[in-house]
C-alpha cells in the first residue's frame, strides 16, 4: 500500500504545473520542516526553498524519488504517524473503487477491443481519445456510500482514463455523477447491460465522452488491463 501511495505522490508532483508547490504541500502534510528535509536529503535549506518557490528548474525523476522516499523515511522514524492516516484513507477508498495506470498510453479504439466493448455514444471521438489508465468501480457503492470528497481520487494521477462502472442497471446514475463533477474521464464503460438510458446518452453527448458497454467478466477485464 505504501508503494502505491509513493507512486501517487511522485506522479502528482511530476504532472503538476507547479511541482515545487506540490512538493511543499506534501512536506507540510507530513509535518516535516524544510530543515529536517534538507538534512535528510543532504541539501541546503535554500535549495529546498528554491524548489518549493518554483525558483529552481523543475525537479527530475531522481529528485522526486528521493524527496518522496525522504518523506516516508522521516515519518517512519517518527512512528508512521502521518503514513498510517494516509494509508487508512486509501484502504477506505479501495472498498469503492480501484485504479490502475498503464505503462504507456493506448488509443480508445484499442482499449475497446481489449474489453470486447461496443461503442454506444460518440463513436467519432474514439479516434482521438487517449487512455492512460482506468478506474474500476461499483456503481451502487460510489453513488450511495462514497463520501463526495473522495470523488477526486477516482482520477488517480490523471483524468485521461476510462471509468468502468459495474452493478449498472441503465447507466443513468453514473452519467449524472460525471455530469456534476468538474473533472471528466476520457471515456466511460458500463458493464453488464444491453441498452443505455436515453438521458445518460444525452449527457455523454453534451460532455463529449464516448460510452461503451461490455459483458466481459470483470475478473477478465482486470486481468487484461493490468497487463498493459
BELURJO-V722836 format. One line per field, one symbol per residue. ss: DSSP state (H for helix, E for strand, - for the rest). psi: psi as a letter, one per 30 degrees, with the letter a starting at -180 (. if undefined). burial: + if it has 9 or more other ideal C-beta (glycine too) atoms within 8 Angstrom, else -. A space follows every 50 residues. Layout:
ss->???
psi->???
burial->???
This chain:
ss->-HHHHHHHHHHHHHH---HHHHHHHHHHH----HHHHHHHH---HHHHHH HH--------HHHHHHHHHHHHHHHHH---HHHHHHHHHHHHHH--EEEE EEEEEEEHHHHHHH---EEEE-HHHHH--EEEEEEEEEHHHHHH---HHH HHHHH------EEEEE-----HHHHHHHHH------EEEEE------HHH HHHHHHH--EEEEE---HHHHHHHH---
psi->eeeeeeeeeeeeeefkfieeeeeeeeeeeghkleeeeeeefhlleeeeee efghflkkkleeeeeeeeeeeeeeeefggheeeeeeeeeeeeeffelklk klelllleeeeeeeghlkkfkhefffffkkkfalkkljeeeeefekkeff efffgbflfilkkjklhkeffeeeeeeeefkelklelkkkkglekkkeee eeeeeefhkkklklgkkeeeeeeeeff.
burial->----++++++++++-+--++++++-++--+-+-+-+++-++---+-++++ ++-+-+--+---++++++++++++++----+++--++--++-+--++-++ ++---+++--++-++-+-+-++--++--+++++++++++-+++--+---+ +-++++++-+++++++++-++++++++++-----+++++++-+--++-++ +-+++-+-++++++-+-+--++-++--+
